[in-house]
């Protein structure tokens, strides 16, 4: 036995230059890290080999790390750190790492990349939007908070727009994206629904069963809702009634059930709007619908602001409470007695007061929660107005107005509208059936995100913000593919 072990051990190469030597050194590192973790009680030491392997893989082929990032999006967990910091693990460290490597790649190989992506109107609008965020960071009422916001926005844009635009160019790339997201997403939903079942799918307990995958039921509902168009249209990419088709159909039905049991009003409205938007895109009516919606929003705000009519919406503090039955919540919503709805109004009123104070440059990105309390109106106060979680204004459009001023809001609206209008145009210019389904998926996904953004702040979350930027990047690539096909036909 001793001679056998000696002979086996002698066969191992310890030369770092040889593949077997690298394997041997890595195994040794794993053993040492595990031993150090056990002896010191620091469990993070056990992860050193995995971290070094990830760094090595990032330097050698960061495409695989990007695909790993996609897998981690449904699995990520929000972690609160000391001194007011927070991050999403493992997604945000992965974003930062591959962003840095991508920038180095861009410096070295940028001239060989397709310049049409960087010159595209949507790219230029996105850069203008990011540039204005940088400007309002410089004029911010709290520079440090705004600078943190700017950094986070930058690695979201670089990773999920520019890097995704480089890696997700074809129909096959899009299908790979679909499966990399779907399978881990289903894994989390199975766990959450299973936990929820033990509570009898109670509305009152929905937020208790989401840890560690989701912050709250609204984020959970938004994640499922925005991905539902991907699942619905994936049925058209596969042979009808094949095994894969049945799997996707079952996944779609399961996601619908999960969305329903989130008991999130915004999700129901968003899916309803997406269904209507499908026909609007088909009939080329999107610019008229957007114009009508914008006019209606301006008229509604103007009406409420005139003679302070918004004060008529002030709730009754004693009757505006949290509801624990979903049917009671729906009834309370239209009676203006639901605490979550009225707390939104409480913060919206404060937000408009703030925008009047600094209309052009705003208070700086990320600064609403720091300054809004002195602008609140007491008559709109609710039982949760102490805001222990330091949550935002609950409207991304209004948040943009407050923190980036009128110019920032206009730039974001133009970017959002341009995507939908341009997407409709690209959809009708596309002849390839699979590509048309992909473009429609992107459009409806963005409609759902926009619907959530009206009454929520979600672009700065990895599970929503990632899709916001990836949808834009993939649409640009679909447009470039159309341009290439037109050029080939002409030549």
Buried (B, 14 or more C-beta within 10 A) or exposed (E): EEEEEEEEEEEEBEEEEEEEBBEBEBEEBBEEBBEEBEEEEEEEBBEBBEEEEBEEBBEEEBBEBBBBBBBBBBBBBBEEEEEEEEBBBBBBBBBBBBBBBBBEBBEEEEEEBBEBBBEBEBBEBBBEBBEBBBBBBEBBBBBEBBBBBBEBBBBBBBBBBBBBBBBBBBBEBBBBBBEBBBEBBBEBBEEBBEBBEEEEBBBEBBBEBBEEBBBBBBBBBBBBBBBBBBBBBBBBBBEEEEEEBEBBBEBBEBBBEBBBBBBBBBBBBBBEBBEEBBEBBEEEBBBEBBEEEEEEEEEEBEEBEEEEEBEEBBBEBEEBBEBEEBEBBBEBBEEBBBBBBBBBBBBBBBBBBBBEEBEEBBBBBBBBBEBBEEBBBEEBBBEBBEBEEEBBBBBBBBBBBBBBBBBBBBBBBEBBBBBBEBBBBBBEBBEBEBBBBBBBBBBBBBBBBBBBBBBBBBBBBBBBBBBBBBBBBBBBBBBBBBBEBEEEEEE
